[in-house]
Amino acid sequence: MEQPPDVAEVLPPYSGLEPTCPKCGWIGATLQYRPARGPLVLPWNHNRVVDVTRPERLARHCTSCGYHWDEAPMDAPPTVPAADVHEGQADEEARS
């Protein structure tokens, strides 16, 4: 079994009070705040990671099809995807 990645993906922005489900298009989903947490490991094997570190997030649940997704809170700091970070470093090195 493959281990999960070390870094959580960048979360999509908050979609408002009546979001559209990305799977079925239904308008309306429940909303629940989830605090940041560290990685989850098996209690009997601390070398086996079963879920990655998760940032502070808003958990959505479609009221029609049951699909779940996470969104960034409104006060979340802006994030830069990993590809953009590496591109910026290459640009700085090229200027030096």
C-alpha positions in Angstrom: 0.0 0.0 0.0 1.3 3.4 -1.0 1.9 6.0 1.8 0.0 9.3 1.5 1.9 12.4 0.5 3.6 14.6 3.1 1.8 17.8 2.2 -1.9 18.4 1.9 -3.1 19.9 -1.3 -4.1 23.6 -1.6 -7.7 24.1 -0.5 -10.2 25.8 -2.8 -11.5 29.1 -1.5 -14.7 29.4 0.6 -17.7 29.1 -1.8 -20.3 31.0 0.2 -23.5 30.1 2.0 -25.1 28.1 -0.8 -22.3 26.3 -2.7 -22.8 24.2 -5.8 -21.7 20.5 -5.4 -18.7 19.8 -7.7 -20.1 16.3 -8.4 -23.9 16.6 -8.9 -24.4 20.4 -9.3 -26.9 20.5 -6.4 -27.1 23.9 -4.7 -26.7 23.4 -1.0 -24.3 21.7 1.4 -23.7 21.5 5.1 -20.7 23.2 6.6 -18.6 22.2 9.5 -15.4 23.8 10.9 -12.4 21.5 11.2 -9.2 22.7 13.1 -5.7 21.9 11.8 -4.2 18.6 12.9 -1.1 16.6 12.5 -0.7 13.3 10.5 -2.6 10.2 11.7 -0.7 7.1 12.4 -1.7 3.6 13.3 -1.6 3.3 17.2 0.2 -0.1 17.0 2.7 1.0 14.2 3.9 4.6 14.4 5.8 4.2 11.1 2.5 3.7 9.2 0.9 7.0 8.2 -2.8 6.6 7.4 -3.6 10.3 6.7 -1.6 13.4 6.1 -1.4 16.7 8.1 -4.5 18.7 7.5 -4.7 22.5 7.6 -7.6 24.4 9.2 -10.5 23.9 6.9 -14.3 24.0 6.3 -15.8 20.6 5.6 -18.7 20.5 3.1 -21.2 17.7 2.6 -23.7 17.8 -0.4 -27.3 17.4 0.9 -28.2 15.6 -2.4 -25.5 13.1 -3.3 -23.5 13.0 -0.1 -20.2 14.1 -1.7 -17.6 15.6 0.8 -15.0 18.3 0.1 -12.9 20.8 2.0 -12.6 24.6 1.5 -10.3 27.2 3.0 -11.7 29.4 5.7 -12.2 33.1 4.8 -9.3 34.2 7.1 -6.9 31.6 5.8 -3.5 32.9 4.7 -2.9 32.9 1.0 -1.2 29.7 -0.2 1.1 29.1 -3.2 1.0 25.8 -5.0 4.3 23.8 -4.8 5.0 24.2 -8.5 4.9 28.0 -8.2 7.3 28.0 -5.3 9.9 26.0 -7.3 9.4 28.3 -10.3 10.0 31.4 -8.2 13.2 29.9 -6.8 14.5 29.1 -10.3 13.8 32.7 -11.4 15.7 34.1 -8.4 18.7 31.7 -9.1 18.7 32.8 -12.7 18.9 36.5 -11.8 21.9 35.9 -9.4 
